[in-house]
Amino acid sequence: MIYIDSSVVLAQLLAEDHHPDPSFWQAGRPLVSSRLLEYEVWNRINARRLAPSHADDVRMLLARLAFLELAPAILARALEPFPIPVRTLDALHLASIDFLRGIGQRPTLATYDRRLSEAATALDIPLATL
């Protein structure tokens, strides 16, 4: 199972210099994220006024993911301290990964975000190869 951060989805949608190989999206392993990712992605697409040209691609890419809702247990974990300082949205993503680990899953994190990577490493969350 790979937990996807918004940086990976946006890199794919915006054809940035660094984005996953196409096989990353078709490898047959579960891809999951917090419902938060949907809001982060649409917010950035709308802020750049790209919805008219990118809406179908956004919908198709998001349809490949399973989403965790921001359940009370996830929100409660996000309120607790982390080994290193984290931003609010990162706390919610890390809490979502902790939730998955708590129910016996072993997710890796796919992200291009350096600060999120450092926080994940501090929590012993393995990073996916991109």
RODO-271883 format. One record per residue: x negated, y, z of N, C-alpha, C, O in turn. Coordinates in steps of 0.001 Angstrom, whole numbers. Layout:
REM RODO-271883
atom n_c1 X&n_c2 Y&n_c3 Z&ca_c1 X&ca_c2 Y&ca_c3 Z&c_c1 X&c_c2 Y&c_c3 Z&o_c1 X&o_c2 Y&o_c3 Z
...
***
This chain:
REM RODO-271883
atom n_c1 -842&n_c2 -1178&n_c3 0&ca_c1 0&ca_c2 0&ca_c3 0&c_c1 -883&c_c2 1235&c_c3 0&o_c1 -1850&o_c2 1337&o_c3 755
atom n_c1 -523&n_c2 2166&n_c3 -866&ca_c1 -1264&ca_c2 3429&ca_c3 -939&c_c1 -318&c_c2 4564&c_c3 -591&o_c1 748&o_c2 4710&o_c3 -1189
atom n_c1 -721&n_c2 5360&n_c3 379&ca_c1 23&ca_c2 6552&ca_c3 762&c_c1 -516&c_c2 7698&c_c3 -92&o_c1 -1716&o_c2 7974&o_c3 -93
atom n_c1 375&n_c2 8350&n_c3 -807&ca_c1 -15&ca_c2 9388&ca_c3 -1764&c_c1 198&c_c2 10773&c_c3 -1156&o_c1 1259&o_c2 11062&o_c3 -603
atom n_c1 -804&n_c2 11611&n_c3 -1264&ca_c1 -727&ca_c2 13001&ca_c3 -833&c_c1 -342&c_c2 13858&c_c3 -2041&o_c1 -570&o_c2 13466&o_c3 -3186
atom n_c1 236&n_c2 15016&n_c3 -1780&ca_c1 675&ca_c2 15897&ca_c3 -2868&c_c1 -469&c_c2 16330&c_c3 -3778&o_c1 -244&o_c2 16601&o_c3 -4958
atom n_c1 -1685&n_c2 16400&n_c3 -3256&ca_c1 -2820&ca_c2 16814&ca_c3 -4095&c_c1 -3019&c_c2 15862&c_c3 -5271&o_c1 -3441&o_c2 16283&o_c3 -6348
atom n_c1 -2720&n_c2 14591&n_c3 -5069&ca_c1 -2887&ca_c2 13590&ca_c3 -6131&c_c1 -1778&c_c2 13740&c_c3 -7167&o_c1 -2042&o_c2 13695&o_c3 -8369
atom n_c1 -559&n_c2 13914&n_c3 -6717&ca_c1 563&ca_c2 14078&ca_c3 -7636&c_c1 394&c_c2 15358&c_c3 -8450&o_c1 584&o_c2 15353&o_c3 -9666
atom n_c1 40&n_c2 16444&n_c3 -7786&ca_c1 -135&ca_c2 17706&ca_c3 -8507&c_c1 -1301&c_c2 17644&c_c3 -9483&o_c1 -1217&o_c2 18206&o_c3 -10575
atom n_c1 -2379&n_c2 16975&n_c3 -9115&ca_c1 -3509&ca_c2 16831&ca_c3 -10038&c_c1 -3068&c_c2 16085&c_c3 -11296&o_c1 -3475&o_c2 16432&o_c3 -12405
atom n_c1 -2241&n_c2 15068&n_c3 -11119&ca_c1 -1742&ca_c2 14313&ca_c3 -12260&c_c1 -812&c_c2 15172&c_c3 -13122&o_c1 -953&o_c2 15209&o_c3 -14344
atom n_c1 117&n_c2 15846&n_c3 -12500&ca_c1 1101&ca_c2 16635&ca_c3 -13239&c_c1 480&c_c2 17838&c_c3 -13946&o_c1 919&o_c2 18224&o_c3 -15030
atom n_c1 -534&n_c2 18421&n_c3 -13332&ca_c1 -1129&ca_c2 19642&ca_c3 -13875&c_c1 -2390&c_c2 19370&c_c3 -14682&o_c1 -3082&o_c2 20301&o_c3 -15095
atom n_c1 -2689&n_c2 18087&n_c3 -14907&ca_c1 -3845&ca_c2 17680&ca_c3 -15710&c_c1 -5118&c_c2 18394&c_c3 -15259&o_c1 -5864&o_c2 18945&o_c3 -16068
atom n_c1 -5343&n_c2 18367&n_c3 -13955&ca_c1 -6550&ca_c2 18988&ca_c3 -13417&c_c1 -7777&c_c2 18156&c_c3 -13772&o_c1 -7659&o_c2 17021&o_c3 -14234
atom n_c1 -8948&n_c2 18732&n_c3 -13552&ca_c1 -10192&ca_c2 18033&ca_c3 -13875&c_c1 -10296&c_c2 16688&c_c3 -13168&o_c1 -10782&o_c2 15717&o_c3 -13748
atom n_c1 -9847&n_c2 16626&n_c3 -11934&ca_c1 -9858&ca_c2 15367&ca_c3 -11197&c_c1 -8419&c_c2 14891&c_c3 -11041&o_c1 -7588&o_c2 15575&o_c3 -10443
atom n_c1 -8142&n_c2 13732&n_c3 -11577&ca_c1 -6835&ca_c2 13094&ca_c3 -11428&c_c1 -7045&c_c2 11589&c_c3 -11563&o_c1 -8023&o_c2 11140&o_c3 -12160
atom n_c1 -6127&n_c2 10824&n_c3 -11008&ca_c1 -6310&ca_c2 9374&ca_c3 -11045&c_c1 -6295&c_c2 8830&c_c3 -12469&o_c1 -5643&o_c2 9369&o_c3 -13364
atom n_c1 -7024&n_c2 7763&n_c3 -12636&ca_c1 -6981&ca_c2 7014&ca_c3 -13886&c_c1 -5543&c_c2 6520&c_c3 -14079&o_c1 -4873&o_c2 6223&o_c3 -13091
atom n_c1 -5053&n_c2 6424&n_c3 -15308&ca_c1 -3676&ca_c2 5939&ca_c3 -15512&c_c1 -3397&c_c2 4589&c_c3 -14851&o_c1 -2263&o_c2 4322&o_c3 -14453
atom n_c1 -4403&n_c2 3745&n_c3 -14731&ca_c1 -4199&ca_c2 2436&ca_c3 -14099&c_c1 -3833&c_c2 2565&c_c3 -12616&o_c1 -3231&o_c2 1656&o_c3 -12044
atom n_c1 -4193&n_c2 3688&n_c3 -11997&ca_c1 -3852&ca_c2 3906&ca_c3 -10594&c_c1 -2340&c_c2 3835&c_c3 -10397&o_c1 -1869&o_c2 3274&o_c3 -9408
atom n_c1 -1590&n_c2 4395&n_c3 -11320&ca_c1 -136&ca_c2 4460&ca_c3 -11202&c_c1 545&c_c2 3166&c_c3 -11606&o_c1 1727&o_c2 2974&o_c3 -11318
atom n_c1 -187&n_c2 2267&n_c3 -12273&ca_c1 416&ca_c2 1048&ca_c3 -12792&c_c1 -163&c_c2 -214&c_c3 -12183&o_c1 22&o_c2 -1300&o_c3 -12731
atom n_c1 -852&n_c2 -98&n_c3 -11075&ca_c1 -1579&ca_c2 -1243&ca_c3 -10522&c_c1 -689&c_c2 -2264&c_c3 -9825&o_c1 -1183&o_c2 -3311&o_c3 -9407
atom n_c1 597&n_c2 -1997&n_c3 -9687&ca_c1 1491&ca_c2 -2967&ca_c3 -9085&c_c1 1500&c_c2 -2979&c_c3 -7563&o_c1 2222&o_c2 -3772&o_c3 -6958
atom n_c1 720&n_c2 -2124&n_c3 -6944&ca_c1 754&ca_c2 -2060&ca_c3 -5481&c_c1 1741&c_c2 -970&c_c3 -5074&o_c1 1946&o_c2 -11&o_c3 -5819
atom n_c1 2355&n_c2 -1108&n_c3 -3897&ca_c1 3325&ca_c2 -96&ca_c3 -3470&c_c1 2680&c_c2 1275&c_c3 -3286&o_c1 1608&o_c2 1397&o_c3 -2693
atom n_c1 3342&n_c2 2294&n_c3 -3798&ca_c1 2932&ca_c2 3687&ca_c3 -3626&c_c1 3999&c_c2 4351&c_c3 -2772&o_c1 5187&o_c2 4290&o_c3 -3089
atom n_c1 3576&n_c2 4980&n_c3 -1699&ca_c1 4513&ca_c2 5537&ca_c3 -735&c_c1 4051&c_c2 6912&c_c3 -289&o_c1 2861&o_c2 7222&o_c3 -343
atom n_c1 4991&n_c2 7733&n_c3 152&ca_c1 4664&ca_c2 9024&ca_c3 729&c_c1 5811&c_c2 9463&c_c3 1615&o_c1 6868&o_c2 8833&o_c3 1653
atom n_c1 5586&n_c2 10542&n_c3 2318&ca_c1 6636&ca_c2 11186&ca_c3 3088&c_c1 7547&c_c2 11933&c_c3 2121&o_c1 7107&o_c2 12398&o_c3 1069
atom n_c1 8807&n_c2 12039&n_c3 2485&ca_c1 9734&ca_c2 12845&ca_c3 1688&c_c1 9200&c_c2 14270&c_c3 1538&o_c1 9540&o_c2 14974&o_c3 587
atom n_c1 8370&n_c2 14677&n_c3 2477&ca_c1 7723&ca_c2 15984&ca_c3 2439&c_c1 7028&c_c2 16225&c_c3 1098&o_c1 7044&o_c2 17347&o_c3 592
atom n_c1 6429&n_c2 15206&n_c3 528&ca_c1 5704&ca_c2 15339&ca_c3 -736&c_c1 6610&c_c2 15887&c_c3 -1833&o_c1 6186&o_c2 16732&o_c3 -2620
atom n_c1 7845&n_c2 15417&n_c3 -1891&ca_c1 8776&ca_c2 15888&ca_c3 -2920&c_c1 8943&c_c2 17407&c_c3 -2838&o_c1 8958&o_c2 18093&o_c3 -3859
atom n_c1 9067&n_c2 17919&n_c3 -1618&ca_c1 9234&ca_c2 19360&ca_c3 -1431&c_c1 7955&c_c2 20124&c_c3 -1748&o_c1 8000&o_c2 21210&o_c3 -2326
atom n_c1 6818&n_c2 19554&n_c3 -1369&ca_c1 5541&ca_c2 20202&ca_c3 -1683&c_c1 5343&c_c2 20315&c_c3 -3193&o_c1 4950&o_c2 21368&o_c3 -3695
atom n_c1 5615&n_c2 19238&n_c3 -3906&ca_c1 5400&ca_c2 19223&ca_c3 -5355&c_c1 6343&c_c2 20194&c_c3 -6051&o_c1 5900&o_c2 21004&o_c3 -6865
atom n_c1 7635&n_c2 20128&n_c3 -5745&ca_c1 8578&ca_c2 21036&ca_c3 -6394&c_c1 8265&c_c2 22485&c_c3 -6060&o_c1 8414&o_c2 23360&o_c3 -6913
atom n_c1 7835&n_c2 22752&n_c3 -4834&ca_c1 7481&ca_c2 24109&ca_c3 -4452&c_c1 6360&c_c2 24650&c_c3 -5335&o_c1 6448&o_c2 25779&o_c3 -5819
atom n_c1 5310&n_c2 23865&n_c3 -5550&ca_c1 4183&ca_c2 24301&ca_c3 -6381&c_c1 4590&c_c2 24426&c_c3 -7844&o_c1 4185&o_c2 25373&o_c3 -8518
atom n_c1 5385&n_c2 23484&n_c3 -8343&ca_c1 5847&ca_c2 23554&ca_c3 -9734&c_c1 6697&c_c2 24803&c_c3 -9944&o_c1 6528&o_c2 25516&o_c3 -10934
atom n_c1 7606&n_c2 25063&n_c3 -9015&ca_c1 8454&ca_c2 26254&ca_c3 -9123&c_c1 7656&c_c2 27545&c_c3 -8945&o_c1 7921&o_c2 28535&o_c3 -9627
atom n_c1 6687&n_c2 27541&n_c3 -8036&ca_c1 5871&ca_c2 28744&ca_c3 -7833&c_c1 5105&c_c2 29115&c_c3 -9096&o_c1 4862&o_c2 30293&o_c3 -9358
atom n_c1 4729&n_c2 28117&n_c3 -9867&ca_c1 4001&ca_c2 28372&ca_c3 -11116&c_c1 4951&c_c2 28527&c_c3 -12304&o_c1 4509&o_c2 28682&o_c3 -13442
atom n_c1 6229&n_c2 28485&n_c3 -12038&ca_c1 7260&ca_c2 28610&ca_c3 -13075&c_c1 7109&c_c2 27547&c_c3 -14166&o_c1 7268&o_c2 27824&o_c3 -15355
atom n_c1 6797&n_c2 26328&n_c3 -13728&ca_c1 6572&ca_c2 25237&ca_c3 -14662&c_c1 7738&c_c2 24253&c_c3 -14753&o_c1 7660&o_c2 23274&o_c3 -15495
atom n_c1 8811&n_c2 24498&n_c3 -14015&ca_c1 9934&ca_c2 23564&ca_c3 -14034&c_c1 10478&c_c2 23305&c_c3 -15438&o_c1 10768&o_c2 22154&o_c3 -15765
atom n_c1 10629&n_c2 24333&n_c3 -16283&ca_c1 11165&ca_c2 24047&ca_c3 -17621&c_c1 10300&c_c2 23052&c_c3 -18419&o_c1 10837&o_c2 22231&o_c3 -19163
atom n_c1 9005&n_c2 23118&n_c3 -18273&ca_c1 8122&ca_c2 22246&ca_c3 -19054&c_c1 7723&c_c2 20964&c_c3 -18318&o_c1 7317&o_c2 19993&o_c3 -18957
atom n_c1 7833&n_c2 20943&n_c3 -16978&ca_c1 7317&ca_c2 19816&ca_c3 -16206&c_c1 8363&c_c2 19012&c_c3 -15425&o_c1 8029&o_c2 17987&o_c3 -14831
atom n_c1 9611&n_c2 19459&n_c3 -15420&ca_c1 10624&ca_c2 18827&ca_c3 -14569&c_c1 10775&c_c2 17332&c_c3 -14841&o_c1 10849&o_c2 16542&o_c3 -13900
atom n_c1 10821&n_c2 16933&n_c3 -16110&ca_c1 10972&ca_c2 15509&ca_c3 -16421&c_c1 9783&c_c2 14709&c_c3 -15927&o_c1 9953&o_c2 13618&o_c3 -15382
atom n_c1 8575&n_c2 15239&n_c3 -16110&ca_c1 7377&ca_c2 14544&ca_c3 -15635&c_c1 7365&c_c2 14438&c_c3 -14114&o_c1 6970&o_c2 13411&o_c3 -13563
atom n_c1 7797&n_c2 15499&n_c3 -13438&ca_c1 7863&ca_c2 15465&ca_c3 -11973&c_c1 8811&c_c2 14357&c_c3 -11538&o_c1 8461&o_c2 13531&o_c3 -10696
atom n_c1 10003&n_c2 14339&n_c3 -12109&ca_c1 10995&ca_c2 13321&ca_c3 -11739&c_c1 10481&c_c2 11909&c_c3 -11999&o_c1 10664&o_c2 11022&o_c3 -11165
atom n_c1 9840&n_c2 11692&n_c3 -13145&ca_c1 9332&ca_c2 10356&ca_c3 -13474&c_c1 8234&c_c2 9921&c_c3 -12513&o_c1 8206&o_c2 8769&o_c3 -12081
atom n_c1 7332&n_c2 10836&n_c3 -12177&ca_c1 6239&ca_c2 10486&ca_c3 -11273&c_c1 6768&c_c2 10234&c_c3 -9864&o_c1 6360&o_c2 9271&o_c3 -9213
atom n_c1 7660&n_c2 11078&n_c3 -9394&ca_c1 8223&ca_c2 10885&ca_c3 -8059&c_c1 9040&c_c2 9597&c_c3 -7975&o_c1 9121&o_c2 8987&o_c3 -6909
atom n_c1 9639&n_c2 9185&n_c3 -9073&ca_c1 10422&ca_c2 7948&ca_c3 -9094&c_c1 9548&c_c2 6711&c_c3 -8876&o_c1 10066&o_c2 5649&o_c3 -8528
atom n_c1 8257&n_c2 6827&n_c3 -9070&ca_c1 7332&ca_c2 5703&ca_c3 -8852&c_c1 7010&c_c2 5479&c_c3 -7372&o_c1 6437&o_c2 4456&o_c3 -6997
atom n_c1 7387&n_c2 6455&n_c3 -6538&ca_c1 7031&ca_c2 6396&ca_c3 -5126&c_c1 8210&c_c2 5969&c_c3 -4267&o_c1 9365&o_c2 6268&o_c3 -4572
atom n_c1 7896&n_c2 5262&n_c3 -3187&ca_c1 8871&ca_c2 5014&ca_c3 -2124&c_c1 8657&c_c2 6118&c_c3 -1094&o_c1 7520&o_c2 6483&o_c3 -796
atom n_c1 9744&n_c2 6644&n_c3 -555&ca_c1 9632&ca_c2 7758&ca_c3 373&c_c1 10049&c_c2 7377&c_c3 1787&o_c1 11047&o_c2 6692&o_c3 2006
atom n_c1 9247&n_c2 7847&n_c3 2737&ca_c1 9594&ca_c2 7767&ca_c3 4152&c_c1 10316&c_c2 9050&c_c3 4517&o_c1 9858&o_c2 10141&o_c3 4179
atom n_c1 11427&n_c2 8927&n_c3 5194&ca_c1 12109&ca_c2 10116&ca_c3 5677&c_c1 11390&c_c2 10607&c_c3 6928&o_c1 10688&o_c2 9842&o_c3 7589
atom n_c1 11564&n_c2 11860&n_c3 7242&ca_c1 10933&ca_c2 12427&ca_c3 8429&c_c1 11767&c_c2 12049&c_c3 9660&o_c1 12492&o_c2 12869&o_c3 10224
atom n_c1 11639&n_c2 10797&n_c3 10047&ca_c1 12382&ca_c2 10224&ca_c3 11171&c_c1 11862&c_c2 10791&c_c3 12489&o_c1 10740&o_c2 11293&o_c3 12551
atom n_c1 12674&n_c2 10713&n_c3 13544&ca_c1 12256&ca_c2 11244&ca_c3 14839&c_c1 10898&c_c2 10723&c_c3 15323&o_c1 10123&o_c2 11484&o_c3 15903
atom n_c1 10600&n_c2 9450&n_c3 15095&ca_c1 9312&ca_c2 8907&ca_c3 15540&c_c1 8141&c_c2 9571&c_c3 14816&o_c1 7094&o_c2 9812&o_c3 15418
atom n_c1 8311&n_c2 9862&n_c3 13545&ca_c1 7261&ca_c2 10528&ca_c3 12765&c_c1 7097&c_c2 11971&c_c3 13245&o_c1 5979&o_c2 12447&o_c3 13446
atom n_c1 8206&n_c2 12647&n_c3 13423&ca_c1 8151&ca_c2 14030&ca_c3 13887&c_c1 7530&c_c2 14122&c_c3 15282&o_c1 6769&o_c2 15045&o_c3 15569
atom n_c1 7859&n_c2 13160&n_c3 16142&ca_c1 7288&ca_c2 13158&ca_c3 17502&c_c1 5776&c_c2 12961&c_c3 17442&o_c1 5040&o_c2 13616&o_c3 18179
atom n_c1 5303&n_c2 12063&n_c3 16570&ca_c1 3855&ca_c2 11835&ca_c3 16459&c_c1 3149&c_c2 13080&c_c3 15947&o_c1 2033&o_c2 13378&o_c3 16372
atom n_c1 3782&n_c2 13805&n_c3 15045&ca_c1 3163&ca_c2 15017&ca_c3 14495&c_c1 2969&c_c2 16092&c_c3 15563&o_c1 2143&o_c2 16990&o_c3 15399
atom n_c1 3716&n_c2 16004&n_c3 16637&ca_c1 3576&ca_c2 16968&ca_c3 17736&c_c1 2403&c_c2 16653&c_c3 18661&o_c1 1961&o_c2 17503&o_c3 19434
atom n_c1 1910&n_c2 15427&n_c3 18571&ca_c1 800&ca_c2 15011&ca_c3 19431&c_c1 -529&c_c2 15484&c_c3 18844&o_c1 -617&o_c2 15797&o_c3 17657
atom n_c1 -1565&n_c2 15533&n_c3 19694&ca_c1 -2869&ca_c2 15963&ca_c3 19181&c_c1 -3482&c_c2 14940&c_c3 18220&o_c1 -3188&o_c2 13746&o_c3 18271
atom n_c1 -4327&n_c2 15446&n_c3 17362&ca_c1 -5103&ca_c2 14623&ca_c3 16437&c_c1 -6572&c_c2 14768&c_c3 16814&o_c1 -6941&o_c2 15729&o_c3 17487
atom n_c1 -7409&n_c2 13836&n_c3 16393&ca_c1 -8830&ca_c2 13888&ca_c3 16781&c_c1 -9550&c_c2 15156&c_c3 16343&o_c1 -10510&o_c2 15587&o_c3 16982
atom n_c1 -9079&n_c2 15750&n_c3 15247&ca_c1 -9638&ca_c2 17017&ca_c3 14778&c_c1 -8462&c_c2 17934&c_c3 14449&o_c1 -7359&o_c2 17440&o_c3 14213
atom n_c1 -8659&n_c2 19243&n_c3 14426&ca_c1 -7555&ca_c2 20143&ca_c3 14095&c_c1 -7021&c_c2 19870&c_c3 12686&o_c1 -7789&o_c2 19652&o_c3 11749
atom n_c1 -5692&n_c2 19886&n_c3 12558&ca_c1 -5061&ca_c2 19656&ca_c3 11252&c_c1 -3993&c_c2 20711&c_c3 11002&o_c1 -3451&o_c2 21309&o_c3 11932
atom n_c1 -3708&n_c2 20922&n_c3 9736&ca_c1 -2628&ca_c2 21820&ca_c3 9348&c_c1 -1280&c_c2 21112&c_c3 9567&o_c1 -1225&o_c2 19887&o_c3 9671
atom n_c1 -226&n_c2 21878&n_c3 9635&ca_c1 1092&ca_c2 21330&ca_c3 9955&c_c1 1526&c_c2 20238&c_c3 8980&o_c1 1936&o_c2 19160&o_c3 9407
atom n_c1 1441&n_c2 20501&n_c3 7686&ca_c1 1882&ca_c2 19501&ca_c3 6715&c_c1 995&c_c2 18267&c_c3 6756&o_c1 1478&o_c2 17149&o_c3 6573
atom n_c1 -291&n_c2 18458&n_c3 6994&ca_c1 -1193&ca_c2 17310&ca_c3 7131&c_c1 -815&c_c2 16479&c_c3 8348&o_c1 -883&o_c2 15250&o_c3 8307
atom n_c1 -418&n_c2 17139&n_c3 9432&ca_c1 12&ca_c2 16405&ca_c3 10628&c_c1 1217&c_c2 15525&c_c3 10306&o_c1 1307&o_c2 14393&o_c3 10781
atom n_c1 2135&n_c2 16040&n_c3 9506&ca_c1 3301&ca_c2 15245&ca_c3 9130&c_c1 2919&c_c2 14065&c_c3 8242&o_c1 3472&o_c2 12976&o_c3 8392
atom n_c1 1982&n_c2 14267&n_c3 7323&ca_c1 1518&ca_c2 13149&ca_c3 6491&c_c1 778&c_c2 12112&c_c3 7339&o_c1 1008&o_c2 10912&o_c3 7196
atom n_c1 -95&n_c2 12570&n_c3 8206&ca_c1 -836&ca_c2 11635&ca_c3 9062&c_c1 99&c_c2 10891&c_c3 10001&o_c1 -96&o_c2 9701&o_c3 10251
atom n_c1 1107&n_c2 11570&n_c3 10523&ca_c1 2091&ca_c2 10915&ca_c3 11385&c_c1 2872&c_c2 9858&c_c3 10603&o_c1 3222&o_c2 8813&o_c3 11151
atom n_c1 3144&n_c2 10126&n_c3 9335&ca_c1 3831&ca_c2 9142&ca_c3 8492&c_c1 2968&c_c2 7899&c_c3 8302&o_c1 3466&o_c2 6775&o_c3 8353
atom n_c1 1674&n_c2 8108&n_c3 8084&ca_c1 764&ca_c2 6973&ca_c3 7936&c_c1 674&c_c2 6200&c_c3 9249&o_c1 673&o_c2 4969&o_c3 9242
atom n_c1 598&n_c2 6906&n_c3 10368&ca_c1 587&ca_c2 6241&ca_c3 11671&c_c1 1853&c_c2 5408&c_c3 11871&o_c1 1795&o_c2 4306&o_c3 12416
atom n_c1 2988&n_c2 5932&n_c3 11432&ca_c1 4243&ca_c2 5186&ca_c3 11523&c_c1 4139&c_c2 3881&c_c3 10740&o_c1 4517&o_c2 2821&o_c3 11240
atom n_c1 3629&n_c2 3957&n_c3 9518&ca_c1 3468&ca_c2 2748&ca_c3 8705&c_c1 2553&c_c2 1736&c_c3 9393&o_c1 2830&o_c2 536&o_c3 9405
atom n_c1 1466&n_c2 2238&n_c3 9960&ca_c1 557&ca_c2 1333&ca_c3 10671&c_c1 1243&c_c2 717&c_c3 11878&o_c1 995&o_c2 -442&o_c3 12211
atom n_c1 2099&n_c2 1479&n_c3 12533&ca_c1 2808&ca_c2 990&ca_c3 13703&c_c1 3805&c_c2 -118&c_c3 13408&o_c1 4167&o_c2 -884&o_c3 14301
atom n_c1 4249&n_c2 -206&n_c3 12161&ca_c1 5167&ca_c2 -1290&ca_c3 11786&c_c1 4439&c_c2 -2395&c_c3 11018&o_c1 5058&o_c2 -3207&o_c3 10330
atom n_c1 3122&n_c2 -2404&n_c3 11151&ca_c1 2340&ca_c2 -3505&ca_c3 10602&c_c1 1826&c_c2 -3341&c_c3 9185&o_c1 1248&o_c2 -4280&o_c3 8636
atom n_c1 2015&n_c2 -2191&n_c3 8579&ca_c1 1482&ca_c2 -1950&ca_c3 7242&c_c1 31&c_c2 -1497&c_c3 7345&o_c1 -420&o_c2 -1063&o_c3 8405
atom n_c1 -691&n_c2 -1601&n_c3 6243&ca_c1 -2093&ca_c2 -1189&ca_c3 6221&c_c1 -2336&c_c2 -235&c_c3 5049&o_c1 -3023&o_c2 -583&o_c3 4089
atom n_c1 -1774&n_c2 961&n_c3 5135&ca_c1 -1916&ca_c2 1889&ca_c3 4004&c_c1 -3314&c_c2 2488&c_c3 3899&o_c1 -4006&o_c2 2690&o_c3 4896
atom n_c1 -3698&n_c2 2759&n_c3 2677&ca_c1 -4860&ca_c2 3598&ca_c3 2419&c_c1 -4309&c_c2 4949&c_c3 1972&o_c1 -3173&o_c2 5033&o_c3 1503
atom n_c1 -5093&n_c2 5984&n_c3 2112&ca_c1 -4655&ca_c2 7331&ca_c3 1754&c_c1 -5311&c_c2 7767&c_c3 458&o_c1 -6533&o_c2 7715&o_c3 319
atom n_c1 -4490&n_c2 8197&n_c3 -489&ca_c1 -4986&ca_c2 8787&ca_c3 -1733&c_c1 -4806&c_c2 10296&c_c3 -1625&o_c1 -3683&o_c2 10793&o_c3 -1546
atom n_c1 -5927&n_c2 11020&n_c3 -1624&ca_c1 -5881&ca_c2 12471&ca_c3 -1524&c_c1 -7123&c_c2 13074&c_c3 -2150&o_c1 -8182&o_c2 12448&o_c3 -2193
atom n_c1 -6978&n_c2 14294&n_c3 -2634&ca_c1 -8129&ca_c2 15086&ca_c3 -3071&c_c1 -8424&c_c2 16195&c_c3 -2062&o_c1 -9335&o_c2 16996&o_c3 -2266
atom n_c1 -7667&n_c2 16240&n_c3 -993&ca_c1 -7784&ca_c2 17282&ca_c3 11&c_c1 -8870&c_c2 16915&c_c3 1021&o_c1 -8741&o_c2 15929&o_c3 1746
atom n_c1 -9921&n_c2 17698&n_c3 1065&ca_c1 -11063&ca_c2 17410&ca_c3 1938&c_c1 -10675&c_c2 17392&c_c3 3405&o_c1 -11076&o_c2 16492&o_c3 4142
atom n_c1 -9894&n_c2 18380&n_c3 3836&ca_c1 -9516&ca_c2 18443&ca_c3 5256&c_c1 -8649&c_c2 17257&c_c3 5653&o_c1 -8821&o_c2 16700&o_c3 6738
atom n_c1 -7727&n_c2 16867&n_c3 4792&ca_c1 -6890&ca_c2 15706&ca_c3 5084&c_c1 -7734&c_c2 14432&c_c3 5100&o_c1 -7520&o_c2 13554&o_c3 5936
atom n_c1 -8681&n_c2 14332&n_c3 4187&ca_c1 -9590&ca_c2 13174&ca_c3 4172&c_c1 -10369&c_c2 13060&c_c3 5475&o_c1 -10501&o_c2 11972&o_c3 6036
atom n_c1 -10883&n_c2 14184&n_c3 5951&ca_c1 -11648&ca_c2 14180&ca_c3 7203&c_c1 -10777&c_c2 13767&c_c3 8383&o_c1 -11217&o_c2 13004&o_c3 9243
atom n_c1 -9559&n_c2 14259&n_c3 8429&ca_c1 -8654&ca_c2 13888&ca_c3 9519&c_c1 -8295&c_c2 12408&c_c3 9443&o_c1 -8240&o_c2 11726&o_c3 10467
atom n_c1 -8052&n_c2 11913&n_c3 8240&ca_c1 -7741&ca_c2 10486&ca_c3 8074&c_c1 -8904&c_c2 9621&c_c3 8528&o_c1 -8711&o_c2 8614&o_c3 9209
atom n_c1 -10099&n_c2 10010&n_c3 8152&ca_c1 -11287&ca_c2 9258&ca_c3 8566&c_c1 -11411&c_c2 9242&c_c3 10085&o_c1 -11772&o_c2 8221&o_c3 10669
atom n_c1 -11114&n_c2 10365&n_c3 10724&ca_c1 -11175&ca_c2 10429&ca_c3 12189&c_c1 -10152&c_c2 9514&c_c3 12839&o_c1 -10325&o_c2 9096&o_c3 13983
atom n_c1 -9074&n_c2 9200&n_c3 12104&ca_c1 -8039&ca_c2 8290&ca_c3 12608&c_c1 -8231&c_c2 6864&c_c3 12115&o_c1 -7354&o_c2 6018&o_c3 12294
atom n_c1 -9371&n_c2 6596&n_c3 11498&ca_c1 -9662&ca_c2 5265&ca_c3 10930&c_c1 -8666&c_c2 4845&c_c3 9860&o_c1 -8338&o_c2 3665&o_c3 9739
atom n_c1 -8190&n_c2 5801&n_c3 9091&ca_c1 -7328&ca_c2 5513&ca_c3 7951&c_c1 -8231&c_c2 5411&c_c3 6723&o_c1 -8912&o_c2 6374&o_c3 6374
atom n_c1 -8240&n_c2 4251&n_c3 6069&ca_c1 -9104&ca_c2 4113&ca_c3 4889&c_c1 -8623&c_c2 4989&c_c3 3738&o_c1 -7426&o_c2 5227&o_c3 3578
atom n_c1 -9568&n_c2 5462&n_c3 2946&ca_c1 -9263&ca_c2 6294&ca_c3 1785&c_c1 -9243&c_c2 5443&c_c3 519&o_c1 -10103&o_c2 4587&o_c3 314
atom n_c1 -8252&n_c2 5695&n_c3 -318&ca_c1 -8141&ca_c2 4985&ca_c3 -1592&c_c1 -9164&c_c2 5555&c_c3 -2567&o_c1 -9491&o_c2 6741&o_c3 -2523
atom n_c1 -9650&n_c2 4709&n_c3 -3428&ca_c1 -10556&ca_c2 5146&ca_c3 -4484&c_c1 -9720&c_c2 5757&c_c3 -5604&o_c1 -8770&o_c2 5153&o_c3 -6102
atom n_c1 -10102&n_c2 6969&n_c3 -5981&ca_c1 -9359&ca_c2 7644&ca_c3 -7055&c_c1 -10205&c_c2 7732&c_c3 -8295&o_c1 -9759&o_c2 8267&o_c3 -9310
***
